[in-house]
Amino acid sequence: MATGRVPTTANSPLTAKGDLFGYSTTQARVAVGNDGETLVADSSTSTGLRYQSNFAAGKNQCINGAFNVWQRGTSFGANVYTADRWQTQTDKGTTVSQQTFTAGTAPVAGYEGTFFLRQTYTATGNYAALQTKLEDVRLFAGQTVTLSYWAKADATFSNTPSISQNFGSGGSGSVGTNGTTHNITTTWTRYSSVISVPSISGKTIGTSSFLMLQPILLESTGARTIDIWGVQIEAGSVATAFQTATGTIQGELAACQRYYYLHASGDQIAISLGTYTLSNELHAHVQFPVAMRTAPTLDQVTGTNYYRCFRNGAADDFDSFIISRPNTTNTFLYQTGATISGTAGDSGIINTQNAAARLAFTSEL
């Protein structure tokens, strides 16, 4: 058994709550880290130890919290999906737009965000919210969580973020819980709320249940422009270093595509190979890049001759598609009518034929 002098207050190197005993050439202090940091081995330090921020993927359950994915476009109105997974909910006149950080001006030193989301509200109306739905009301049920985000505005205003448990179709309704009220200022600042998520004991969970986050929720305020970035919700009572839900850009896109998948947008974009099952009936197949949450519905922009199938040196132009037998991994599309005039058994390449054309699939909560 090792022997030695037990350190006393007089000879201890420790000076603050949370300090650890270390050793270099003699007893040494390992200074306590910041809230949420973790202790790691590092042979380059004098004690062989140091604290670092927690950047682990998966701790943040908010998909697209860095606003990197914008499959639907970059400019929107009120009460619609905007950046992937994010909706506005308001009775005010509203515009939402994608904004780009000037290099070196992102709100977190050492973490260069690319885009942030800007909301502009008119004075007319009583409420305005930016919200995202996290699949399954069981998420964080009965736990303490921390909701954090960076924000700034054109003028200081009071904001009370909230969460709401929605028990889905046929379930026990919804239960809302407010976070800490913050005064959002005109400079990028991180705000956080520690929230006790209610238990779901005794509740009935229906289909498509979710936990809704509203990091921005304002009532009875005038016209306002609000910028937001870096939304995170995690277990525990400390806002740790921001990390996206998956840790990679491609991972965030795939996570978003579980709920919305943009297949083709713009002019002369390939859609699929098509087959004429009848002279006036054209079928195509679309494989989704990731499994969607449920069998999706078709979200398309249609118009006169927006789509075309080239076959045997000729082309059939048509206005839209009809979805057929969708499931979570793939679907069929078809069109029939007077504008379809091939030969049964023919095949051809289907593409968009107008800059406004769009073909997408949605399985949102």
Secondary structure as UniProt FT lines:
FT   TURN            9..11
FT   TURN            17..18
FT   STRAND          20..23
FT   STRAND          27..30
FT   TURN            35..36
FT   STRAND          38..41
FT   TURN            43..44
FT   STRAND          49..52
FT   TURN            57..58
FT   TURN            63..66
FT   TURN            71..72
FT   STRAND          75..76
FT   TURN            84..85
FT   STRAND          87..90
FT   STRAND          94..100
FT   TURN            103..104
FT   TURN            109..110
FT   STRAND          115..121
FT   STRAND          127..135
FT   TURN            137..142
FT   STRAND          144..153
FT   STRAND          157..159
FT   STRAND          162..166
FT   STRAND          174..178
FT   STRAND          182..184
FT   STRAND          189..196
FT   TURN            201..202
FT   STRAND          210..219
FT   STRAND          224..235
FT   HELIX           249..257
FT   TURN            258..259
FT   STRAND          260..265
FT   STRAND          270..278
FT   TURN            279..280
FT   STRAND          281..287
FT   STRAND          297..301
FT   TURN            304..305
FT   STRAND          307..311
FT   TURN            312..313
FT   STRAND          314..318
FT   STRAND          322..324
FT   STRAND          330..336
FT   TURN            338..339
FT   TURN            344..345
FT   STRAND          347..352
FT   TURN            355..356
FT   STRAND          358..362
//
